[in-house]
């Protein structure tokens, strides 16, 4: 497994990872949606369609955007602060 330190990642690496995430999210979401109807989405799509589709989904529905920001904030708070307090609480034997 490749181990990458956080300090070694630059801004370009974060953009690359974000772009890959958007492409995968767009392909998976539309493949599931059109797969219900029996249409092969991968035969009719381009990379730009897959890249823009999650962005258009987030901008069209503001409730989804607010929900995702809230979930990412909760994850950030849990992994940076709450997890250590919870672990210390569970370590104490009663």
C-alpha positions, -999 to +999 in steps of 0.1 A: +000+000+000+013+035-009+017+057+021+015+095+014+021+120+040-003+149+041+025+175+038+036+159+005+003+166-012+001+199-030-028+219-044-025+202-078-028+168-061-060+179-043-075+192-076-066+159-093-082+138-065-113+160-066-116+158-103-114+120-102-140+119-074-164+140-095-160+118-125-165+086-105-195+101-087-211+113-120-206+079-137-219+059-108-250+081-102-261+082-138-252+045-144-275+036-115-303+059-126-302+049-163-296+012-153-331+011-138-345+018-173-321-007-190-300+020-208-263+015-209-251+050-198-214+043-205-221+039-242-236+074-246-215+095-222-183+116-224-159+125-196-172+161-196-208+149-190-197+127-161-177+156-147-204+182-149-233+161-138-225+161-100-218+198-101-252+205-118-269+183-093-255+202-064-263+236-079-298+228-089-309+216-055-297+238-026-310+213+000-285+186-011-256+211-010-264+222+025-268+186+036-235+176+021-217+206+037-232+197+071-222+160+067-186+169+058-185+194+087-196+166+111-170+142+097-143+168+101-153+175+137-155+138+145-121+129+131-103+159+145-118+164+179-147+142+190-131+109+182-102+114+207-126+124+235-149+095+227-120+070+227-107+084+261-142+080+275-144+044+264-110+036+278-120+043+314-131+011+330-162+014+352 
